[in-house]
Each structure stands twice: as structure tokens, then as C-alpha cells.
Amino acid sequence: MDSFFQSNHFLLNLPIAELPLSENFKLRSKLMGFFTLQDIIGTRQKELHELDDYSEHWYFEFIDFLRRKGLLNLIG
């Protein structure tokens, strides 16, 4: 396993509360039951859109964070 994969796997499993994301993102994630980025990635996009606390702004922040970390390819 290369170090890029290991560091990204580690990042995906850190608590969202510890990541450099907005307080709004952290709150919405918690309300939707997501505690790591891996939780979000493991949810189908259609299901995300149907959650009560989902917002486009929240999703775009998620996508932008993954893009900046070189992890956008993880979205299926």
C-alpha cells in the first residue's frame, strides 16, 4: 500500500469534526448521521439528496474538499 493511499484512507476516516471544513458542514453532517467522509462516500448520491438536512451548499463543500485533496475519483 503506498503512502498516498494510506494518508488518504486515514483522512477519510478522521472525524468530520476534526477536519478543516465549515461549522455548517460539520453540523449538517452530524444531523444526517455522517461522522467521517467515508460515511458520506459510502452513501449513494440519490440517498444523500433525499436526507432532510441535505443542501447543495453542503454537497459542494464536500466535493470541493475531495477535489483539493485529490480524492474526487472516490465519488461513484
N, C-alpha and C positions, 0 to 999 in steps of 0.2 A: 504494500500500500504506500503510495507516495505521500510526501508531506503536504502537498496541496490538498489532496483528498482528506487527509487526516484533520487538517486545520479547518476545512470547511465542514466536515462532519461534526467536529467539535462546536463550531459556530451555530450550526443548525439545531443543536441540542442544548444550547445555553438557554436559560430562562429569558423570555422576551423582556422581562422587567430589567435585565442587565444589559440589554443591547442599546446602542445609540439610535433609538427611534423616539418619535414624539410621544408625549404623555397620552395624547388622544389615541394613538395607535395601540399603546400598551393597555389602556382601559378597554377599548373595543375588543381587543384580542382576548382579554380576560373574560369579558361579558359573553363572548362567543365560545368560551371553553378552550381557547388555544393558549398554551403555556410555552411552546417552543415554535421556531419557524418550521421544524419538521412536522409538527401537528398541522400547520396550515398547508404545507406542501402535500401532505397525505390526504387532504380533503379535495374531492372533485370540485372543479370550478363552479359547476351548476349548483352544487350544495352550498358553496360559500355565498353565492348571490341570494339564496333563499333564507339565510340566517337573519334574525331580527335586527341585530346590531351591525350588519354589514353596511359599508358605504364605499362608493367608488374611490373617495379620497384615501380611505384606509387601504384598499387594494392597490392603488397606485403607489402608495408609500412602500408597501411590501415589495412590489415589483421593482421599484427604483432601488431599494436596498439590495435585493438579489443581484440586480444589474451591476451595481457598484462593486459588489464582492465577487463578480464573475460567476454567479450561480444561477443565472436566468435560465440556463438549459435544464434545470431541475423541474421547471413548470411544464406539465404534460398537456 
